Structure formats: structure tokens, C-alpha cells
């Protein structure tokens, strides 16, 4: 087999190589009707009001001149000389975070750049009020209900490659031995992403010493892996121990940045913010989960880890048979309380084992991050809504979004579609298909009961 044939065969086995899930018009209509029904039932806002769309379009005119006018402003740092890249899923539509990294003998210098959404979306604007109502982006297989208008989120707010963009940068000087922050600096910036990488592309670059960004990605993984291992040793729950290197880079860098911002908000400035609080299960609930895990075929919890349930789960996941991973994860998720947003951070984040924690790195898709961007820059909370009410609302809408996602996935399975395949490959509607064509559905008709 030639190298070309081998590459083609390997590509055919990937989600991209298989192409989108193909359905006919009738099934497409059924899916649209189900989404509309769920959005109405849970009061999720799908279509944007004309005032919001008009404002979004207005904020995307003459953007190059607007960004250029920010160069040299005292409050904004020029970071365009830093080697910078984004790493996202292949089907990502917006890129709200990017990283830059270097190291000397004693320190890592990590910059996490986040889209400066509050430059465009701020209290008093129609887009801000709409974002507050929506509270977050809802992701369904093959369909996205956005918090911000895509005309804004996917253009000027997206850290696309080879273009200047406004950002909020979290700069951390990290001790190479202890991994603690020697210093934290948070400021508005201008960045210029050198490349947009998918997770798969980043993995490939890590394996190719001569590839562009290989050195930076290798350094980022070196730091991320050390942070990951330190989190586990400290008692952070890691339910997915098999993540690839590219996902580890992004997960750990974003956790490090979020934690740095939370530290600044709480301990340096003493400000209220939208903190992320995760209560812990009761001892009885943990005992129930651990016993369920211990009873699984081929699974044994290491004897020296029973005293700390999170470490017990981590150790078990690393050595359990692959067929049991989902069951172990489910046993834990069943007893875990829901994380929620609170203006008071104390109580901490149990799963991460962080004393305090908050969100900052996804202002395009989460209200909490958008609000925290405003607070960190303005040193005050938005005046239009009380912070406790924003926290309660965001927590409630997140729960609604997750419920809708679960119901919609169940519906997809009822009509013969694989939600996982749709997530990975997308959907293509085939008009007037050949009767002999093998479409991705097992049923030719959808019963009325499926919509109830």
C-alpha cells in the first residue's frame, strides 16, 4: 500500500473522513420541531431580536480602524510580538482563548489571552441585556443556541489567525519547581494569533520536531502535564484520565488562568464576582459511590486511597478496564451536587479541590465570564442587576440548557440517530434521496408521540 493510500485509509476512519451524518427533509423537520418545542418549554431564546442583531452588525463595521486606534492606549498592552496560537475542536465557530508561552531556567511565562468581549458588549447595550437573559450558549448535537450574535462572536470577538484582535490577557510567571504563581498580571491587550490549530493538528505538531510551533506546544504540554499531576496529587477529581496532550494543554492553562483571576478578585481586590462553587457529597453518598465502583467486575479501589474519595476515584480510573470507565464515572456523577454560581466564593470547588474558583476564559459563551471581565477591568459590578440575582439566573439557565441537551439526545436516539456521531461529524440534509441510499436513520417515519 502506498503512503497516499495509507493516509486516505486512515482519514476514512476519522470523523472528518466519514463526512456529515446524512438525513432526509422529513427527519430534519422533525428535529427542528423538537428543538422549537424544547426551547419554548424551557424558555430558551433561539432567535435574536432585531435590535440586538442591528447593534451587533453596527459593532462589526470598520473594525480594523477601531482596533488600530487601540494601539498605544495606556490601558492596553501590545502583545502582538508574542508567538500565539489557538487550539480548539475542528468544528469550532469562534475562538475566544489563545496561549503564548516561554521559559527560562527558573520560570514559565504563560500568557492566556481571552477575547475582550466587554469592549463590544457592555451594560446598557441591547446585546448585554440579551446575554443576561440567555446566560450561556446551549450546545445540542448539530445545533447551537448562542449567547451572543454569531455576527459578532465569530468575527471581531474571535481570535482568528493573522489578524489583530482585542483581548484580555492573564500573564503568569510560574515557578518551574513549585508551579505556584510568582506574579499575576491581568490587562487589556492587542494580540495577533499566528495559527488556528485543531486538537488533532496540535497533537501532530507535538510529534514533529521540525513543525511550526513544535517548541511552544512542547513547552506548553510540559507545564500542563506538571500542573495536571500536581492537581491530582492535591486531590482534584479527574474523571477523564485518558485526555490527549492537546486537550491537557488547554484544560490546564485555562484552569490556571481562571484560578489566577479568582485570586486577584478575592484576595487582592476584595471584589464580589460570579464565583463557581461546587458543594461536596455527604460522606454517606461518597461511601455509596465507592462501594458501587468496588463492586464492578474487574475493578478494585487501591487500599491506600480510600480515605480521600477523589484520590480513590482517580487511582481506580487509571487502572480499571476500559469497559468500566463509563460506569465508574456515572457512579461518581450520581452523588455529585450541581456546581453553581455564587457571589460568595467560600465553600470552594470540591471536584477541583480549589479553595475558591471562578470562570473568566469563555466570555463568548458564558455570562459569568462576561461579567467577571467587566468586574476585573472596572473594579465594580455591573449596575443593572444584583450579583446574587445574576448568579442564581446563570445557574438556573445552565441547568435548563443541560436538561434540554439530555432530552434532545434521547430524542435523536429514538429516531435512529447517534448523538455522538452528529457531534463529531455534523449533519447534512439530503433532498429527494435515492430510495436505495443508506441514510443515517433507522426509521422512515417519525411518530407524533416522539414530539411529546
FENLINMO-V574448 format. One record per residue. N is the residue number from 1. RES is the residue in one letter. PHI is phi in degrees with one decimal (* if undefined). PSI is psi in radians with two decimals (none if undefined). Layout:
N;RES;PHI;PSI
N;RES;PHI;PSI
//
This chain:
1;X;*;2.31
2;X;-73.5;2.85
3;X;-60.7;-0.66
4;X;-63.5;-0.78
5;X;-64.1;-0.69
6;X;-64.3;-0.73
7;X;-63.6;-0.71
8;X;-64.9;-0.68
9;X;-67.8;-0.71
10;X;-65.0;-0.71
11;X;-64.7;-0.63
12;X;-63.0;-0.45
13;X;-84.3;-0.09
14;X;-91.8;2.89
15;X;-61.0;-0.72
16;X;-64.1;-0.67
17;X;-68.4;-0.53
18;X;-75.8;-0.34
19;X;79.2;3.05
20;X;-68.0;2.72
21;X;-68.6;2.26
22;X;-107.2;2.19
23;X;-130.6;2.88
24;X;-95.5;3.07
25;X;-60.5;-0.70
26;X;-62.5;-0.75
27;X;-70.7;-0.64
28;X;-60.0;-0.72
29;X;-65.5;-0.67
30;X;-64.8;-0.72
31;X;-65.8;-0.74
32;X;-62.9;-0.72
33;X;-65.4;-0.69
34;X;-65.1;-0.76
35;X;-60.3;-0.81
36;X;-60.3;-0.70
37;X;-64.0;-0.75
38;X;-68.3;-0.72
39;X;-61.2;-0.69
40;X;-69.2;-0.73
41;X;-63.6;-0.70
42;X;-102.9;0.20
43;X;54.6;0.87
44;X;-100.5;2.33
45;X;-93.0;1.98
46;X;-92.5;-0.97
47;X;-85.2;2.44
48;X;-85.2;2.43
49;X;-59.5;2.65
50;X;-60.6;-0.61
51;X;-61.7;-0.69
52;X;-69.1;-0.78
53;X;-64.0;-0.69
54;X;-63.4;-0.74
55;X;-65.8;-0.70
56;X;-63.2;-0.77
57;X;-63.6;-0.67
58;X;-64.4;-0.62
59;X;-77.4;-0.11
60;X;-108.5;0.28
61;X;-98.0;2.45
62;X;53.6;0.73
63;X;-70.3;-0.58
64;X;-61.7;-0.76
65;X;-66.7;-0.67
66;X;-64.9;-0.78
67;X;-64.8;-0.73
68;X;-60.4;-0.59
69;X;-69.0;-0.32
70;X;-81.6;-0.30
71;X;-65.4;2.24
72;X;91.7;-0.15
73;X;-66.4;2.46
74;X;-60.7;-0.61
75;X;-82.7;-0.08
76;X;-123.6;2.23
77;X;-93.6;2.38
78;X;-84.7;1.90
79;X;-108.6;0.32
80;X;-70.9;-0.28
81;X;-84.7;-0.14
82;X;-78.7;2.39
83;X;-68.4;2.13
84;X;-137.7;2.50
85;X;-148.5;2.78
86;X;-107.0;2.63
87;X;-134.5;2.04
88;X;-145.4;2.95
89;X;-59.5;2.75
90;X;-60.9;-0.55
91;X;-97.2;0.23
92;X;-60.3;2.41
93;X;-103.3;-0.37
94;X;-137.5;2.70
95;X;-127.9;1.68
96;X;-99.9;0.03
97;X;-142.1;2.56
98;X;-144.4;2.81
99;X;-130.6;2.63
100;X;-134.2;2.53
101;X;-152.3;2.53
102;X;-149.5;2.97
103;X;-147.1;2.52
104;X;-114.5;-2.87
105;X;-62.2;-0.64
106;X;-109.0;-0.30
107;X;-139.3;2.58
108;X;-93.2;2.51
109;X;-118.5;1.76
110;X;-106.9;2.18
111;X;-109.9;2.14
112;X;-108.6;2.00
113;X;-99.1;2.23
114;X;-120.4;2.39
115;X;-50.7;2.30
116;X;-83.6;1.27
117;X;-65.9;-0.60
118;X;-69.4;-0.18
119;X;-66.4;-0.49
120;X;-108.3;-0.54
121;X;-120.6;1.94
122;X;-141.7;2.81
123;X;-53.5;2.41
124;X;97.8;-0.27
125;X;-91.0;2.75
126;X;-65.2;-0.63
127;X;-66.3;-0.64
128;X;-63.9;-0.84
129;X;-62.1;-0.66
130;X;-68.8;-0.67
131;X;-63.7;-0.68
132;X;-62.0;-0.76
133;X;-63.8;-0.70
134;X;-79.5;-0.70
135;X;74.0;-0.45
136;X;-168.8;2.87
137;X;-83.4;2.42
138;X;-108.3;2.16
139;X;-105.9;2.00
140;X;-106.9;2.72
141;X;-55.8;2.03
142;X;80.0;0.10
143;X;-155.5;2.43
144;X;-126.3;2.29
145;X;-104.9;1.88
146;X;-82.0;2.63
147;X;-80.5;-0.64
148;X;-116.9;2.62
149;X;-57.5;2.25
150;X;-55.6;-0.54
151;X;-59.6;-0.43
152;X;-97.6;-0.86
153;X;-63.0;-0.62
154;X;-93.8;0.06
155;X;-120.6;-1.65
156;X;-69.4;-0.43
157;X;-88.4;-0.04
158;X;-101.3;2.26
159;X;-80.3;1.15
160;X;-71.4;2.73
161;X;-72.6;2.66
162;X;66.2;0.38
163;X;-138.9;2.51
164;X;-70.5;2.45
165;X;-142.1;2.63
166;X;-83.9;2.39
167;X;-143.0;2.97
168;X;-117.7;2.03
169;X;-104.9;2.35
170;X;-106.6;1.88
171;X;-101.8;2.15
172;X;-124.4;2.25
173;X;-98.0;1.94
174;X;-112.2;2.18
175;X;-61.2;2.16
176;X;-67.1;-0.39
177;X;-91.4;-0.87
178;X;-91.0;-0.31
179;X;66.5;0.23
180;X;-83.0;2.77
181;X;-80.5;2.00
182;X;-70.3;-0.61
183;X;-154.6;2.70
184;X;-131.9;2.27
185;X;-132.5;2.22
186;X;-122.0;2.15
187;X;-154.7;2.78
188;X;-76.0;2.56
189;X;-147.3;3.01
190;X;-120.6;2.24
191;X;-124.4;2.87
192;X;-142.4;1.75
193;X;-68.6;2.28
194;X;-78.6;-0.51
195;X;-161.3;2.57
196;X;-102.3;2.00
197;X;-110.0;2.48
198;X;-83.0;2.90
199;X;-58.9;-0.71
200;X;-64.3;-0.73
201;X;-65.8;-0.70
202;X;-63.0;-0.71
203;X;-59.6;-0.75
204;X;-65.4;-0.71
205;X;-62.5;-0.62
206;X;-63.5;-0.46
207;X;-91.3;-0.11
208;X;-118.3;1.75
209;X;-57.1;-0.49
210;X;-93.2;0.01
211;X;-75.9;2.66
212;X;-58.6;2.44
213;X;69.2;0.11
214;X;-59.3;-0.78
215;X;-63.1;-0.78
216;X;-66.8;-0.74
217;X;-66.5;-0.68
218;X;-62.5;-0.73
219;X;-65.9;-0.73
220;X;-63.3;-0.70
221;X;-69.3;-0.65
222;X;-56.8;-0.82
223;X;-68.3;-0.79
224;X;-61.9;-0.74
225;X;-65.4;-0.69
226;X;-64.9;-0.73
227;X;-63.1;-0.70
228;X;-62.0;-0.83
229;X;-66.2;-0.64
230;X;-65.6;-0.72
231;X;-59.6;-0.79
232;X;-62.0;-0.77
233;X;-62.9;-0.57
234;X;-80.2;-0.19
235;X;109.0;0.22
236;X;-71.8;2.35
237;X;-76.9;2.23
238;X;-122.1;1.63
239;X;-79.4;-0.27
240;X;-121.2;1.52
241;X;-80.1;-0.06
242;X;-104.9;0.34
243;X;-65.2;2.53
244;X;-76.5;3.06
245;X;-65.5;-0.70
246;X;-64.1;-0.75
247;X;-64.1;-0.66
248;X;-62.0;-0.73
249;X;-56.1;-0.94
250;X;-67.5;-0.78
251;X;-59.3;-0.84
252;X;-72.8;-0.65
253;X;-65.8;-0.70
254;X;-70.3;-0.69
255;X;-61.0;-0.74
256;X;-62.9;-0.74
257;X;-68.3;-0.80
258;X;-58.6;-0.75
259;X;-66.4;-0.66
260;X;-64.7;-0.75
261;X;-65.0;-0.73
262;X;-60.8;-0.73
263;X;-59.2;-0.78
264;X;-62.3;-0.79
265;X;-63.5;-0.80
266;X;-85.4;-0.90
267;X;-91.7;-0.48
268;X;-92.5;-0.84
269;X;-101.2;-0.31
270;X;63.7;0.66
271;X;-98.6;2.59
272;X;-71.0;2.60
273;X;-157.9;-3.13
274;X;-91.9;1.60
275;X;-85.4;2.73
276;X;-104.9;2.01
277;X;-115.1;2.29
278;X;-125.8;1.83
279;X;-66.1;2.77
280;X;-97.7;2.65
281;X;-63.7;2.79
282;X;-70.1;2.77
283;X;-54.7;-0.64
284;X;-65.8;-0.69
285;X;-66.7;-0.72
286;X;-63.5;-0.73
287;X;-60.3;-0.72
288;X;-61.1;-0.79
289;X;-65.6;-0.79
290;X;-65.7;-0.63
291;X;-68.5;-0.68
292;X;-61.7;-0.69
293;X;-67.7;-0.78
294;X;-61.9;-0.53
295;X;-81.0;-0.13
296;X;-69.3;2.51
297;X;-63.5;2.23
298;X;80.4;0.13
299;X;-114.8;2.39
300;X;-143.4;2.20
301;X;-78.8;2.19
302;X;-54.5;2.35
303;X;-61.6;-0.50
304;X;-85.4;0.08
305;X;-114.9;-0.01
306;X;-63.5;-0.48
307;X;-68.1;-0.42
308;X;-121.2;1.81
309;X;-56.2;-0.67
310;X;-65.1;-0.76
311;X;-67.8;-0.57
312;X;-63.4;-0.77
313;X;-65.1;-0.78
314;X;-57.1;-0.84
315;X;-65.0;-0.64
316;X;-69.7;-0.76
317;X;-60.8;-0.59
318;X;-71.4;-0.40
319;X;-120.3;0.02
320;X;-78.1;2.67
321;X;-59.3;2.51
322;X;-55.8;-0.58
323;X;-67.9;-0.27
324;X;-102.7;-0.04
325;X;-60.0;-0.80
326;X;-62.0;-0.65
327;X;-68.8;-0.66
328;X;-65.6;-0.80
329;X;-60.8;-0.74
330;X;-66.9;-0.67
331;X;-59.7;-0.64
332;X;-74.9;-0.80
333;X;-62.0;-0.55
334;X;-63.1;-0.54
335;X;-100.9;-0.09
336;X;-79.1;2.19
337;X;-65.0;2.82
338;X;-74.4;2.40
339;X;-70.4;2.64
340;X;-145.6;2.85
341;X;-92.1;2.39
342;X;-143.6;2.56
343;X;-73.8;-0.39
344;X;-100.2;2.07
345;X;-80.6;-0.22
346;X;-74.9;2.48
347;X;118.8;-0.50
348;X;70.2;-3.05
349;X;-114.1;1.81
350;X;-63.2;-0.85
351;X;-61.7;-0.72
352;X;-81.1;-0.28
353;X;59.8;0.72
354;X;-104.5;2.40
355;X;-62.7;-0.76
356;X;-139.9;2.69
357;X;-158.1;2.66
358;X;-156.3;2.99
359;X;-104.3;2.47
360;X;-146.2;-0.36
361;X;-91.7;0.04
362;X;-136.2;1.06
363;X;-71.4;-0.22
364;X;-75.7;-0.47
365;X;-123.0;-0.08
366;X;-133.7;2.28
367;X;-61.9;-0.68
368;X;-56.3;-0.77
369;X;-67.0;-0.72
370;X;-61.2;-0.80
371;X;-64.3;-0.75
372;X;-66.5;-0.54
373;X;-61.3;-0.76
374;X;-63.2;-0.77
375;X;-65.8;-0.76
376;X;-67.0;-0.49
377;X;-89.3;-0.69
378;X;-91.0;-0.21
379;X;59.9;0.52
380;X;-159.8;2.77
381;X;-83.9;2.68
382;X;-59.5;2.39
383;X;-82.9;-0.22
384;X;-75.5;-0.44
385;X;-139.3;2.57
386;X;-71.4;2.54
387;X;-63.6;-0.76
388;X;-57.3;-0.67
389;X;-68.8;-0.65
390;X;-62.9;-0.71
391;X;-63.4;-0.81
392;X;-62.6;-0.74
393;X;-65.5;-0.79
394;X;-63.4;-0.69
395;X;-64.0;-0.74
396;X;-65.7;-0.78
397;X;-69.1;-0.56
398;X;-64.5;-0.74
399;X;-61.5;-0.76
400;X;-60.7;-0.77
401;X;-61.4;-0.73
402;X;-67.8;-0.63
403;X;-64.9;-0.78
404;X;-61.5;-0.73
405;X;-60.0;-0.77
406;X;-64.2;-0.79
407;X;-64.0;-0.71
408;X;-67.0;-0.67
409;X;-63.6;-0.72
410;X;-61.0;-0.72
411;X;-63.2;-0.74
412;X;-56.9;-0.73
413;X;-67.8;-0.62
414;X;-62.1;-0.60
415;X;-97.2;0.25
416;X;87.8;0.38
417;X;-113.9;2.62
418;X;-98.0;1.93
419;X;-58.0;-0.66
420;X;-63.6;-0.74
421;X;-64.2;-0.70
422;X;-66.4;-0.70
423;X;-58.8;-0.72
424;X;-82.3;-0.53
425;X;-117.4;-0.27
426;X;79.7;-3.07
427;X;-129.3;2.47
428;X;-126.5;2.23
429;X;-90.5;2.18
430;X;-104.5;2.03
431;X;-82.5;2.37
432;X;47.0;1.07
433;X;-69.3;2.73
434;X;-62.5;2.32
435;X;-56.3;-0.50
436;X;-88.6;-0.04
437;X;-72.4;2.44
438;X;-89.3;1.59
439;X;-85.3;2.85
440;X;-84.5;1.19
441;X;-159.9;2.63
442;X;-103.0;-0.19
443;X;-120.3;2.49
444;X;-89.4;-0.31
445;X;-132.8;2.61
446;X;-110.0;2.13
447;X;-73.9;2.65
448;X;-55.8;-0.57
449;X;-61.7;-0.39
450;X;-67.4;-0.33
451;X;-90.7;-0.14
452;X;-86.3;none
//
